[in-house]
Amino acid sequence: MSKKPSALHEKKGIQQPDTTSSVAANKIKISRKKRFTTDEYVTKILQGNITFLSKAITLVESTNLKHQQQANEILNRCLPHANKSVRIGITGVPGVGKSTFIESFGTYLTGIGKKVAVLAVDPSSSVNSGSILGDKTRMEQLVTDVNAFIRPSPSGTSLGGVAQKTRESIILCEAAGFDTIIIETVGVGQSETAVHSMVDFFLLLKLSGAGDELQGIKRGIIEMADAIVINKADGDNIKNAKIAKVEFNRALHLYPPKESGWQPKVLTASGLNNNGIKEVYNMISNYLETTKNNGYFSNKRNKQNKHWLFSTIENELKSRFYNNPVIKELLAVEIKNLEEGKSTPFNAAKNLLDNA
């Protein structure tokens, strides 16, 4: 008597083709291995080649010493072609609709002939340093726009939610022909000084009807903001948005006049429905006209360069300190002494610095 096949028996199916052809896979492999010269990078970036712009930013963000050296060479060559854009910083708490607003705003800008680069910073995990980098998936329309470039970067340990190499990325984007640079910060309550020190216009997005009005009246963030936009002003929230606008306007008038001679404005908008986007652009244009006429724009750029200088020196000193072989060895000893209660953090630090 023949044995019946099991009900779990699997029939041999059709062999599935490879998802990537061997020829294409080989090309990808070769492309990844190939190292491009600085001349190739600079030439392609100045031609507006997005692929080489992305590769160059990757070099800038790398901690590899060879990559850093080439990145510096590329930056020096691109610098004469930079500083011709408008830099806009956009911040707000998670859930305020930054990505939706930026997509709507960026699409409006490309629609009037602008070239827009969005440097979106995603929060890095404090546990494993990982980052989702999901801004491209949230900006579905803008990411397919030929006149737009979206670059998500992990925030790392940078204070203020701005990637440490964002300033260098701005230079590369400007050299590639982008005339409007939008920097999106994490907006998780950290100091926003970092983004304020690298942009021409600082925009704060707020929500209405979420208990956010009183939070917005706190001095620090309001003093830095050149404008407040009440986002998600649509549907049943329009009335609340109008009330929030009045409250923020009252709060802004309590602050001393800005050095720029500009009185910060409060507008309402809906990134989802594209309402109020044109008004936001017109407001920023008025700000630029005001500050360029009174000389504040160029003075601010000069101050930002000085800030960038000192920040770079601090980062370089920190990098050299921790990469010093003597310090690496001594650091392990001092950590062990701390764990065994043989030293204090202050004495350990002093000993390390004395031997640097």
Secondary structure, DSSP 4 states (H G I P E B T S, - for coil): -PPPPPTTPPPP-PPPPPSS-HHHHHHHHHHHHPPPPHHHHHHHHHTT-HHHHHHHHHHHH---HHHHHHHHHHHHHHGGG-S-SEEEEEE--TTS-HHHHHHHHHHHHHHTT--EEEEEEEPPPTTT------HHHH-TTGGG-TTEEEEEEE-TT-TTS--TTHHHHHHHHHHTT-SEEEEE---SSS--HHHHTT-SEEEEEE-SSSSHHHHHTSHHHHHH-SEEEE----GGGHHHHHHHHHHHHHHHTTSPPPTTS---EEEE-BTTTTBSHHHHHHHHHHHHHHHHHTTHHHHHHHHHHHHHHHHHHHHHHHHHHHH-HHHHHHHHHHHHHHHTTSS-HHHHHHHHHHT-
